[in-house]
Amino acid sequence: MSKIHVYMMPGLAASTSIFERIILPEADFEVHLLKWEIPFDHESLKNYAERIANNIKHPNPVLIGVSFGGILVQEMARFVDAKKVIIISSVKSNLEFPRRFKLAKTTKAYKFIPMSLILNIENLAKFSFGATINKRLKLYEKFLAVRDIRYLKWAVEQIILWDRTVIDENVIHIHGDTDDVFPIKYINKCIVVKGGTHIMILSKYKWLNENLPSIILAAEKK
């Protein structure tokens, strides 16, 4: 049997090193790590997704995205004949956003976020990974790779204004029950990881390593 090609997209501003603890059996899978690129001026999320999708070089891949990366891989699926789309610590539509996201959209408050302050590593860590990161800030500093103001402004706006309202029922959603960025009370139809936070790609890597292979292979059979 030929290997299944798995493409992984990190979360907002994060580097591919967030996947360093994720190990899939080499006999069955070949993992490819996707990186954030600086958006063009006025680039739509759809156009950006198409541009990142051009980095996929294998047919029928599995796409895995974390947080904002989960939103992106769902958009990339428009341009890639993906075998399966798996999102972790993310959302399947804007109906799963917490109230503060919806309020930010209504009031346009996101436009007034001081990005220069977010570029401070502590603030960026909170913004990207949630409040619980503070205790282990030094550990996570290496996981934050993109500190470009234009990217951050673009990314925040694309998240808040994401217009998907119809959930793709084929998307496999893995979510922690203590996620403080996308609280599970707003999430429908997901595989729940007990004790999983928004950064469970790091803290629950053992669970993911044990379960991702069977989740992918089960998807393969569908």
N, C-alpha and C positions, 0 to 999 in steps of 0.2 A: 504494500500500500504506500502510495506517495505521501510525503509529509504534508500536513496542513500548515499553511502560512498564516501566522498570526501577527497582525499589525497593531501596535499599542500606542495610544496618544495620551500624554500626561495631562494634568489639570492646569488651570490658569497659571501662567508664568512659571510653571514647573519644568524641570529638566527631565530627561529620560532616566536619570539615576533613581527616580522614584520606583522604577521597576527592577532595581538591582537585586531585590530579594525574591522576585517572582521567577520560579524555575519550572518550566514545563518539560516533560520527558522528550529528549532529543530524538528518540526513535520515531515519535509521532508528530512533533511540531517543530517548526522553524520560526523563531521570533524576530520581528523587525520593529525597531523603535522609531517612531515619528517625532519630529521636533517642531516646535512653534517657529513660524517665520514672521517677520515684521510685515504687517498688512500694508497694502498700497493705500494711497489717499482715497477715502470714500469707498473702500472696497466692501462689498456686501458679504455677509456670512456665507451665502450661497457660492459666490465667486471665490471666496477664500477656501471653502471646502473643496471646490473643484481643483484649485491650485495644489492643495495638500494631497488630494487624491492622485495627482499625477506622479507622486512618489511611490505609489503602489505598483509593483512590477510583476505581481503574480495573479493569475486568475482565481476567482472564487475564494478570496481570503476571508479570514475571521477578523473583524474590527473590534478592538477593545478600547474604550475611552473612559477616562477618569474625570469626574466633575465637569468642567467646561469642555474637556476633551470628549466626554460622553455626548454632549450636545453636538460637538463638531463631527464625530464619527457618524451620528445619525444623519447629518447633512451630507457627509461624504458618500453615504449609501445611495444617494441620488445618482452618483457618477461611477459607482463601483458595483459590480455584480457580486455582492458579498454573500458568503455562505451563511454568515450569522453576524449580527451586531450585538455586542455585549457592553453594557454600561455599568460603571461602578461609582457609587457615591454621586449620582447625577440625577437627572430628571428626564422623563419621556415626552413632556410637553410643558408649556407654560402654565397649565392648570395645576401642576405639581409644585409651582413656586410657593415659597412662604409669603405671608402677607406683606412683609417689608419689601420684597421684590416688586410686588404689584403696586405698592404705595410709591416706590421710587419711580416706577414707570408713569404713574398718574401725575405725580408732582414734578417729574423730570429732575428730581433731586440728584440723580446719578451724575448729571452734568456739572455739579458743583463740588464733586469729590476732589480734594486737592491731591492730584497725582504725585506731586513732588514729595508729599508726606508719605504716600504709599510706597515710594521708592526706598524709604527707610526699611531695612530688612525686617525689623520687628513688626512694623505695620503691614508690610507686604505678606509676611507670614500669617498674620491674623486674617488678612483679607482673603488669601488664597486657601488657607488650610483650616481656618476656624480658631476660636479663642483658646481652645485647649492646647494649642501648640506652644504657648509661652514657657511651660515648664521644661521643654526640651528644645529650646530655640536654636542652640548651637548645632544640635544634631541635624536640624532641618535646613540650616542656612545653605548647605550645598545643594538642596533640592530646588531652590528657587533660582532659575537661570535667566529669565527675561525681565530686565528692569528698565525697559524702554518706555518712556511716557506715552508715545504714540500707540504702541501695542496695548498698554494698559487701558488707555481711554477707549480704544476700539473694542477691546475684549469686554469691558464692563458694559458698554452700550449694547453689544451684540447679545450678551446674556439677558439683560433687562428687557430688551426689545424683541427677544426671540418670539416668533409669531406662530410656532407650531401649536395647534390646539387639538389635533387628532393624533392619538397615540398609535404608533405602529405596534400592533399586537405581537409581531415577530421579534421585537427587541427583548433581549434577556436583561433583566435589571437586577443587580446585586447591590444591596443597601444595608448599611448599619442601623441598628435600632437606636443609637445615640448620636446620630449625625446632627451637628449643630448648625450646619449651613443649609442643608435641605432636610428639615425634620421629617421623620418617617410618617408622622400623622397626615402629611399631605401626599404621600406616595401610595400609588395603587399597584397591585400585582407585581411583587418583587420577591426575590430570594433574600430573606432576612438573615443578617449575620448578627448574632447576639453580642452585644458589647462593641459593635463596630462603630467607629467615629467617622468623621469626614476624611480622615487620613488613614483609613484602614488598609489602603494599598501598602502602607508601611507597617502598621501595627497588627494587622491580621493576615500577614503574608503566609503564615502557616496554613490557615484556613483556605486561602486562595490557592495555594500550591496543591493542597489535598483535593480541592473540589473543582477547580477550573478545567482540568483535563476531561473529567466526566461531563461537565456542563457543555464543553465544546463538542465532545464526541456525541453527546445526546442531540445537540443541535445539528450535527452532521447527518444524523439518521432521519431528520425531519424532512 
